[in-house]
């Protein structure tokens, strides 16, 4: 008898990750595919082509998807849950794309600056983090989910209070690819730890000065031969991440200054953000993002199967 129970999927803007899972959420097999931007108008086709072998071998399988499959240009638009909202509500608010495919909703809030803000996909990572680390369901915690659009999220007794989106990764990529400040097209983007640390130092040294007034250093330091062409991207990354961390922390002061900030994401990114947190006098506690997303999807499926 087949051990397969469901298909779990995280459909990001750039990449799709699908997992064939057993009833306990353990991965049997995984597949990758095009992100939502490339799947526009053909989500069902992409999903079916990637999973046809699983369904032929294991029979009909229900799928739970998070991320941009539920966006306005996704498979079907899933509504945003208004914060404050208990993270457990995700499992009770699924949208049916078709009888065997369910999509997790996103979340929206008024952020600490009083502006509207949204997230889609990260909510499932948060639910998974609480599943893997039940202690996060009690008390007040500050979470950071770094990426193209970094999310800073306030959690209190399992309720998402508010969050803030910072396009740190997107700005870094734009500067690297579409400006003369960081590199020429022939220079690869590589991580140089010493130059990243120099960028962090600059972010901490002039915290009261806008990052806009410091970005040109990525070019002028190269011209002055204080920074290599290969190291400029890492310096810029350090400046942007250090500024992101330094400017976000005061907006969430109610969480205190002694508790760790829980950083959820790809290990390379969580390491960089934890280093920036240390430079700002805080401790980062890293959690693997894929594991958190999968645990969140498994939690949602368990609730769905029991309904």
N, C-alpha and C positions, 0 to 999 in steps of 0.2 A: 504493500500500500504506500502511496506517495506521502512523503513528509511535507511537501509544499502546501502552504496554507494561503499565502497571499503574495501580491506584488506591491512593493513599496517603492515610491519614486520621488526624487527631488529634482524638479524641472526648473533649473535656473535660466537666466537670460542667455548664457553662453553655453551651458552644458546640461545634459540630461543624464542622471544616474538612476538606473533601475535595479532593484534587488529582488530576487526570488527568495522568500523567507518561509521558515516553518512557523508553527503556531506560537512559538516563544520569541519570535522575531530574529532568530539566528539566520544568517545569510547562507543560502545554499549555492547561489550563483548570482553574478552581477553582469550588467551590460551598460554600455554608454552610448549616447546618441546626441543629436543636435539639440542645442538649446532652444528656448522659446522664440528667440528672434528669428531663427532659421526654420522654425516649425509653424510659423504663423499660417493659419488657414488649413493646416493638415496635421493637427495634433493626433487625431484618431488614427490616421494612416501611419504616422511615425511610431506610435505606441504599438499598434497591431503588428507592424513589420518586425519590431524588436522582440516582441513577446510571443509570437506565433509558435515557436518551438516549445516554449514552456507550457503553453495552453494545450498543445497537441500531446505532450507527455503527461501532463498532470490534470487535464480537464479544466473546466471553467474555474478561474481564479479571480477573486475580487481584488481590486487595486485601490490603494490609497496614495494620492499624490499631493505634494505640497509645492509651493513656489509659484512661478509665473504661469503655470498651467491654469491658475485661477485668476489671472490678470484680465484687464479689459481686452487684450489681444490674444488671450489664451484659449484653451479648449472651451471653457465656459467661465463666465465671470463669477467668482465667489465673493460675497460681500465682506466688508471689513467689520470686525467686532469692535465696538466702541470701548475704549479704556476709560476708567479702570475696569478690568475684566479678569475673572479667574481663568488662568491658563487651561484649566481642565475643561472649560466650555468649548474648546476647539472640537473635541470629539462629538459634541452634541450639535454642532453647527455645520456639518459637512454638506457640500453641494454635490448632487448627483449629475455627472457628465453623461453617463448612460448607466444601465442597470448594474454593470460590473466595475464601474470606475467612480470613485468618490474623491473630492478635492477639499483640502483643508482651507478654511478661510484665512484672510490676513487680519491685521489689527490696525486701528487708527487711534490717534489721540491728539490732544493739544499739548505740544511739547513744552519743555521748561522755558522756552522763549515766547510762548503764547501763540505759536504758529501751528497750523495743521501738519500732521506727520503721519506716515504710513509705513508698514512693513509687510512683507509677504515672503514666507519661507523661514525667516528667523524664528517665528513663533513656534514652529515645530521643533527647532533646535532647543529652545527654552524648555518646552515640555519634556523633551528627551533628557535634558540636563537634570531636571527635577526627578525624572524616573531613575536615572543612574545615581543621583546624589540626593536622596530624599530630604536631607537636612536643609536643602535650599528652599523647601516648601514652608519652612518656618522662619519667621523673622524678616528683617529687611536686608536686601542684597542689591548690589550694583553689578550689572552684567555688561560686558562689552563684546560685541560680535563684529570683529573687523572684517573688512572686505572691500569690494568696489564702493559700496555705500555702508560705512561702518555704523552700527547701531549701539547706542548707549541706552540701557534699559533698567528701569527701577522696578523691583519686585518686592512685594510685601505680603507675607503669608500666602504665597502662591498666586497673588493677584498682580497682573501687570498694571502698574499705576500710570506710567508715562515713559516715553522714550524719545531719543533725539537721533536724527540721521545726519551723518557727516560724510560727504562724498570724497573722502580722503584718497581712496584707491583710484577713483575716476580722475581726480585732479592730477594725481601722480602720472597716470597713463597719458593724459592729454599733454602734460608738460614734456614728457619723454618723446612723444610721437608727433606733436604738432607745434613745437616751439624750438627756438634756437638756444634756450636757456640751459638745457640739461645735456644734450648730446646731438651728434650728427647721426644720420640713419645707419651708418656703418658700425657704430659703437654699440656692442651688445649691452643689454641691461642685466647686470650681474650684481650679486650681493657682496659688498666689501664691508666687513664688520667695523673696521677702524673708521671708515668714512661715514658709515651710518651713525656711529657713536659721536663723531664730530658734528653731524647734523642735529643729533639730540642735544648736544652741548649748546649749540646755537639757539635751539628752541627754548631751553631752560634759562639761558643767560639773558635773554631780552624778552621775558614773558609779556611785558607791557607793550611791546612794539608789534604792530600788525604783521602777520606773515607776508602780506603783500609787499612790505618794505624790506624784506629780507630775501625774497626769492631770487633776485638778480645775482646774489652771491654765487649761486651755482655756476654762473658763467664767469663772473669777475675773478673768482678764486682760481678757475682754470687758466684764465688769461694771465694771472699773476703767478702761475705755476705753483700755487699752494695746494691745488687739488688736481688729480689726474683726470683725464677724459673718462677713463673706465670707472672712476670712483664718484663722479658727479651725481649719477642716479642714486647711489646709496646715500650720499650726503642729503640730497633732496628728500629722499624717503625719510631719513631721520628727522629732518626739519618738519615735514608735514605730520608725521606720526607723533612727534614730540609736541607739536602745537595742538594737534587734535586732543591728545591726552591732557595737556596742561589747561586747555580752555574748557574741556568737558567736566573735569572733576569739580570745579567750583559750582557748577550748575546742579550737582547732586550732593551737596554738602550734608543733607539730612541723613545720609547713609554713614556719616562719621568718617574719620580719617584713619582708623586703625584696622578696620575690617578689610579683607582681601577683595579685590575686584575680580570677578569670575570672567575669564576671557575664553570665548567659545569660537573655534574656527579651525582653519588649516594650521598645522603645527608651525610652519614657517612664520605665519602672520602672528599667531598668538605669542611666539617667542619675541618678536619685535615689539609688540605692544606691552608685553611684560617688562621688557628692558626699559621702555619709555616710562612705564608706571614706577619702576624702581628709581629712575632719575628724578621723578616728581615726588618721591617719598612714600609711595604706596606699593603694596605687594600684589602681584598678579597671580592668580591661580588658573592654570590653563586646562581646558577641556577640549577634546578632539571633536571637531565640528561634524564630521561624517557620522561618527558614533552617536552623537547627540541627535542628529536628524533621524537616523534609523531607529533609535530608541523611541523618539517621539511618534514616528509613523507606526511603529509596532503598538504603542500605547493606544493610538487612535483606532487601529484595526481591532484590537481586543475589545474595545467598547462597541465598535460597529458590529462585530460578530456576536456579541452578547445581546444585542438589541432584538 
